[in-house]
Amino acid sequence: MGSRTVLNIFVLLVFVGWLFIWVMLPTKTYKNSWTPQLLNKLNSTYFREQGTNLLLFTFPIMLIAAVSCVYLHLYSKSTSDHSSTNGRRQYFGSWKRPLLVMEPLGIVNAVELTFAAMFTVLLIWSLANYIYISYGNLHMHNPAEKVWMAKFRSVSLRLGYIGNICYAFLFFPVTRLSSILPLVGLTSESSIKYHIWLGHVSMALAVLHSVGFVIYYAVSNQMIESKRRARLISSRLLSCNTVELTFSKNPALRYNPTSILFVNVPSVSKLQWHPFTIVSSSNLESDKLSVVIKCVGSWSHNLQKQLSSSPDRLEISTEGPYGPNSSPYLR
């Protein structure tokens, strides 16, 4: 067995293993058995909780790309006898002949049709497993929520989950100077249609995910919570063209440093929501929350004018606080 065959088999095994992880990801075995062990073993000092994702979903492709560079460098100019491979080339060449002509897909051969069918089966498999597991562990967000609402929310959420599979494959076809595409006889230009197919599927899943949650919020009377008026305790015009807004809050509401509060002032703009970092501490001020706004644009300047003229009549809507995404943000 030559070194070229060994490299081919190695790359194939790594890629099949990577696909196997995607197959196992939505199953109970991965959720209940693999995940705790992986989190325990891969929670390193440098990668923290992202160590599992980096190792399982990123490193295999990086390894394949590195090995492909070596393979192409060593064997791109090989002049060995190809007579033994003529039969195989003719056989696989028949798979690359046009098999189907359909307007949304274009001209499709047997290889493309086979992989498209396998990818569709993977999406269906993932969605079915996600729904099966979630239906066995339904939790209600509020006492008034019905079972069918929770199931509908679960399906909408899992449609977003399987969109991750499309994103994982989305950038392969159009990565220029890729060492992976030449390994299978493809170029960036010749594989653009695969990128288009994946883009359409991912967009369709994203739309279904978003529309599903809009319907869920509508039937559960949560469209959306951000329209509630916030009680403005005080407003101050500070130096350097800054404005401080202080709102009343429930003492039970807690937030972290660098949390974000979205602010909407209907008298300035009914559609614009602007995020601002909270400058107060929930540990020191349990009943109020403050944000500081720098007046650098038309929206903030109009807000400053209204506060200067009639601060008592100002109505403000808020949404949040949100974040931060990671508590050890100083790392």
C-alpha positions in Angstrom: 0.0 0.0 0.0 1.5 3.3 -1.2 1.8 6.5 0.8 -0.8 8.1 -1.5 -3.4 5.4 -0.6 -2.6 5.8 3.1 -3.2 9.5 3.0 -6.5 9.0 1.1 -7.7 6.5 3.6 -6.7 8.7 6.5 -8.5 11.7 5.1 -11.6 9.6 4.4 -11.7 8.1 7.9 -11.4 11.6 9.5 -14.2 13.0 7.3 -16.5 10.0 8.0 -15.8 10.4 11.7 -16.7 14.1 11.5 -20.0 13.2 9.7 -20.6 10.5 12.4 -20.5 13.2 15.1 -23.2 15.2 13.2 -25.3 12.0 13.0 -24.9 11.3 16.7 -25.4 15.0 17.8 -29.2 14.9 18.1 -29.4 11.5 19.8 -30.0 10.7 23.5 -26.6 8.9 23.6 -24.8 12.1 22.7 -26.9 14.3 25.1 -27.0 12.1 28.1 -23.8 10.0 27.9 -21.2 11.7 25.6 -21.8 15.4 26.5 -21.0 15.1 30.3 -17.8 13.1 29.6 -16.7 15.5 26.8 -17.3 18.6 28.9 -15.4 17.1 31.8 -12.4 16.0 29.6 -12.2 18.9 27.2 -12.8 21.8 29.5 -9.3 23.1 29.2 -7.7 26.2 30.6 -7.5 27.9 27.2 -10.7 26.9 25.5 -13.0 26.6 28.5 -16.6 25.5 27.5 -15.8 25.9 23.8 -13.2 23.2 23.8 -15.7 20.5 22.8 -16.9 22.4 19.8 -13.4 23.3 18.7 -12.2 19.7 18.9 -15.2 17.9 17.5 -16.4 20.3 14.8 -13.4 22.4 13.8 -10.2 20.4 14.3 -11.1 17.5 12.0 -11.6 19.9 9.0 -8.4 21.8 9.8 -6.6 18.4 10.0 -8.0 17.4 6.6 -7.0 20.7 5.1 -3.4 20.4 6.4 -3.1 16.8 5.2 -4.6 17.8 1.8 -1.9 20.4 1.4 0.8 17.8 1.9 -1.0 15.4 -0.5 -1.4 18.0 -3.3 2.2 19.1 -2.9 3.6 15.6 -3.1 1.4 14.1 -5.8 0.1 17.0 -8.0 2.9 16.4 -10.5 3.0 12.7 -10.3 3.8 10.9 -13.6 3.2 7.4 -12.5 1.4 4.9 -14.8 -2.4 5.4 -14.8 -3.3 2.4 -16.9 -4.6 0.5 -13.9 -7.0 3.3 -13.1 -8.6 3.7 -16.5 -11.3 1.2 -15.7 -12.2 3.0 -12.4 -12.2 6.4 -14.2 -14.6 5.1 -16.8 -16.8 3.7 -14.1 -16.9 6.8 -12.0 -17.2 8.9 -15.1 -20.6 7.4 -15.8 -21.8 8.7 -12.4 -20.8 12.2 -13.4 -23.0 12.2 -16.5 -26.2 14.4 -16.4 -29.0 12.5 -14.8 -31.6 15.1 -14.0 -32.4 18.5 -15.3 -34.7 20.5 -13.0 -35.2 24.3 -13.0 -34.3 25.0 -9.3 -31.3 22.6 -9.3 -30.0 22.9 -12.8 -28.1 19.9 -14.3 -27.6 17.2 -11.7 -25.6 14.0 -12.1 -25.9 10.8 -10.1 -23.2 11.7 -7.6 -24.7 15.1 -6.8 -28.2 13.5 -6.5 -26.9 10.8 -4.2 -25.2 13.3 -1.9 -28.2 15.6 -1.9 -30.4 12.7 -0.9 -28.0 11.7 1.9 -27.9 15.3 3.2 -31.7 15.5 3.2 -31.8 12.2 5.2 -29.4 13.7 7.7 -31.6 16.8 8.2 -34.7 14.7 8.7 -32.8 12.4 11.1 -31.6 15.3 13.1 -35.0 17.0 13.3 -36.8 13.8 14.3 -34.3 13.0 17.1 -34.3 16.6 18.4 -38.1 16.6 18.5 -38.3 13.1 20.1 -36.0 14.1 22.9 -37.6 17.5 23.5 -41.1 16.1 23.6 -39.9 13.8 26.4 -38.6 16.7 28.4 -41.1 19.5 27.8 -41.0 22.4 30.2 -43.6 25.2 30.4 -42.3 28.8 30.3 -45.4 30.0 32.3 -48.4 28.4 34.0 -50.8 29.6 31.2 -48.8 27.9 28.5 -50.5 24.8 27.0 -48.8 21.6 25.9 -49.3 22.2 22.2 -47.7 25.6 22.6 -44.7 24.1 24.2 -44.4 21.5 21.4 -44.8 24.1 18.7 -42.1 26.2 20.4 -39.8 23.1 20.6 -40.2 22.4 16.9 -39.5 26.0 15.9 -36.3 26.0 18.1 -35.1 22.7 16.6 -35.5 24.0 13.1 -32.9 26.5 14.0 -30.7 23.7 15.4 -30.6 21.7 12.1 -29.8 24.9 10.3 -26.3 24.6 11.9 -25.7 21.5 9.7 -26.2 23.7 6.6 -23.9 26.3 8.0 -21.2 23.7 8.7 -21.1 22.8 5.0 -21.9 26.2 3.6 -18.4 27.6 3.1 -16.8 24.5 1.7 -17.8 25.0 -1.9 -16.7 28.6 -2.3 -13.4 28.7 -0.3 -10.8 29.9 -2.7 -7.4 28.3 -2.7 -8.9 25.5 -0.7 -6.8 22.3 -0.3 -9.9 20.2 0.2 -11.8 20.8 -3.0 -8.9 19.8 -5.3 -8.6 16.6 -3.3 -12.0 15.5 -4.7 -11.5 17.1 -8.1 -13.5 20.3 -7.6 -12.7 24.0 -7.9 -14.3 26.9 -6.2 -16.0 28.1 -9.4 -17.4 24.6 -10.3 -18.9 24.1 -6.9 -20.8 27.4 -6.5 -24.1 25.7 -7.1 -23.6 23.6 -4.0 -23.2 26.7 -2.0 -26.4 28.1 -3.5 -28.3 24.9 -2.6 -27.1 25.0 0.9 -27.8 28.7 1.2 -31.4 28.2 0.1 -31.9 25.4 2.6 -30.4 27.3 5.4 -32.5 30.4 4.6 -35.6 28.3 4.5 -34.9 26.8 7.9 -34.1 30.3 9.3 -37.4 31.6 8.0 -39.4 28.7 9.4 -37.5 29.1 12.7 -38.3 32.8 12.9 -42.0 32.6 11.7 -42.6 29.7 14.2 -41.5 31.9 17.1 -43.5 34.9 15.9 -46.6 32.6 15.8 -45.7 31.2 19.2 -45.3 34.7 20.7 -48.7 35.7 19.2 -50.7 32.8 20.5 -49.1 33.1 23.9 -49.7 36.8 24.2 -46.0 37.8 24.2 -45.9 40.2 21.1 -43.3 41.0 22.5 -42.8 42.2 25.8 -40.7 45.0 24.6 -43.7 47.3 24.2 -44.2 47.7 27.9 -43.5 51.2 29.2 -40.6 51.6 31.6 -40.9 53.9 34.6 -38.3 56.6 34.2 -37.2 57.9 37.6 -34.8 60.6 36.5 -32.9 61.9 33.5 -29.8 64.1 33.6 -27.9 66.1 31.0 -24.3 65.5 31.7 -21.1 67.0 30.4 -19.6 66.1 27.0 -23.0 65.7 25.4 -24.1 62.7 27.4 -27.5 61.8 28.9 -28.1 59.5 31.9 -31.5 57.7 32.2 -32.4 56.0 35.4 -35.3 53.5 35.4 -37.2 51.8 38.2 -36.7 48.0 38.4 -37.8 45.0 40.3 -35.3 44.1 43.1 -35.3 40.5 41.8 -34.0 41.6 38.4 -30.3 40.8 38.3 -27.7 41.6 35.6 -24.0 41.4 35.0 -21.3 43.9 34.1 -21.5 44.8 30.4 -25.2 43.8 30.2 -27.1 45.5 27.4 -30.5 47.3 27.7 -32.4 48.2 24.5 -34.1 51.6 24.6 -37.0 52.9 22.4 -38.3 56.4 22.6 -41.6 56.6 20.5 -41.6 60.4 20.4 -38.2 60.3 18.8 -38.7 57.2 16.6 -41.3 54.4 17.0 -39.2 51.9 15.1 -35.6 52.5 16.4 -34.3 50.4 19.3 -30.8 51.2 20.4 -28.6 49.1 22.8 -26.8 50.7 25.6 -24.4 49.3 28.3 -25.8 49.4 31.8 -23.6 51.6 34.1 -25.3 50.8 37.4 -24.8 47.7 39.6 -27.6 45.4 40.7 -25.6 44.6 43.8 -25.4 48.2 44.9 -28.7 49.6 43.5 -31.4 46.9 43.8 -34.4 49.1 42.8 -33.0 51.1 39.8 -31.0 50.8 36.6 -29.1 53.4 34.7 -27.7 53.8 31.2 -25.5 56.6 29.8 -26.1 57.7 26.2 -23.5 59.6 24.2 -25.1 62.1 21.8 -23.4 61.4 18.5 -26.2 60.9 16.1 -29.6 62.3 15.1 -31.6 60.0 17.4 -29.5 60.8 20.5 -29.5 64.5 19.7 -33.3 64.5 19.4 -33.5 62.7 22.7 -31.3 65.3 24.3 -33.6 68.1 23.0 -36.7 66.5 24.4 -35.1 66.0 27.8 -34.1 69.6 27.8 -37.7 70.8 27.0 -40.1 68.4 28.6 -38.5 65.5 30.5 -41.6 64.7 32.6 -43.6 63.8 29.5 -41.1 61.4 28.0 -42.3 57.8 27.4 -39.7 55.1 27.0 -39.8 51.4 26.3 -37.0 49.0 27.3 -36.1 45.5 26.5 -33.6 43.4 28.5 -31.1 43.4 30.1 -29.3 40.9 27.9 -25.9 39.3 28.1 -23.0 39.3 28.5 -22.5 36.1 26.4 -19.6 35.0 28.5 -19.0 36.0 32.1 -15.2 35.8 32.0 -15.1 38.6 29.5 -11.7 39.9 30.7 -10.1 36.8 29.3 
